[in-house]
């Protein structure tokens, strides 16, 4: 007796197609960001684009709108902004209506969210009230994810944006994960409720071994398997150095420093070192790129020490403008007191610009002092001045450390390679989290 498929060839063909293994579905993840896009966080833009290029579907949701007017954004960032869902910055009455409608439509979600807020330990009453605003934002994030049929949330940084991520996960019953950078949340674990955020997370990416060690410090060993190190990086092909690498010898050497003008960046220590070098008869032309609350006091110091003719404050620049200045520098200096692993250092090293930085947090993982850069103890003006001077007086050392720094980037902080590794980890860990949540 002939089978149904034999008497109907088209049915047989359909059955054969159905028997073939289905194409694997792309891993879909919602990225929750505090502000996207933003000048100071171009690595987030690169990560989103890099993961998409490797087959992942990344949808972006941002608490705040971009840090520049829409028409001032570069074309790539403008395209990202068009496709990003924003929680704040629109019609507040409409936003309030949406929050209330979501609350009335999903009372169980609200109940779980309120229980999560009330369950936070050691939270002062005023801060607990702030967390109710985070819960309102979490209702909107979860509603958007539901509309987009997104089942996993990933959050960069452990501050306020991770508070929204935590409540989204707890209220809506969605798995979520974190990338922890530091240093702020690692310096005050209790204030940021970092224990609760890490405990709720399905997995946590750390940008350095130092970062992972800090998480291990306040979590039980049973949770350590959730932590994995995925380093940031830059594209050494895009960031190619000028040739020849040696300074032309015309005029003073060009020193550059990029970063927000805040106390943690140590700009006052850098200026004191420059003042000391000037007293030693060493003239340098220094450019400080960035803006922030320390600007007035830094300008006052420059004026009081007669450094004004050789120190320039540019305020904030676009990423492209910043890179152009870094590429043409002779020495890059970062005198920070607190950092993760600065992308600004990676960019300078990719350009083969010799770097001087401090021995804090994850920086010694990036720069091995005397091998591919120089490190000085944080807040030590004499040590910083000595390190800069050693580069000023020795062109061969500048050339050697610049070239070795670039090789370090190519080997360990190569962004395309690191994105490939990150995508593989994401795909496996998101699948594991989905299975565990069933």
Secondary structure, DSSP 8 states (H G I E B T S, - for coil): ---HHHH-HHHHHHHHHHHS-------EEEEEEEESS-GGGHHHHHHHHHHHHTT-EEEEEEEE--SS-GGGS-HHHHHHHHT-EESSSS-HHHHHHHHHHHHHH-HHHHHHHHHHHHT-TT--HHHHHHHHHHHHHHHHHHHHHHHHT--EEEEESSSHHHHHHHHHHHHHT-EEEEEE--SHHHH-TTTTTHHHHHHH-S-EEESSHHHHHHHHHHS-GGGGGGEEE----B-TTTS---SS-S---SSSEEEEEES-SSGGGTHHHHHHHHHHHHHTT--EEEEEEB--TTHHHHHHHHHHTT-TTTEEEEE---HHHHHHHHHT-SEEE---SS-S--HHHHHHHHTT-EEEEES-TTHHHH--TTTSSEEE-TT-HHHHHHHHHHHHS-HHHHHHHHHHHHHHHHHH-BHHHHHHHHHHHHHHHHHHHHHHH-
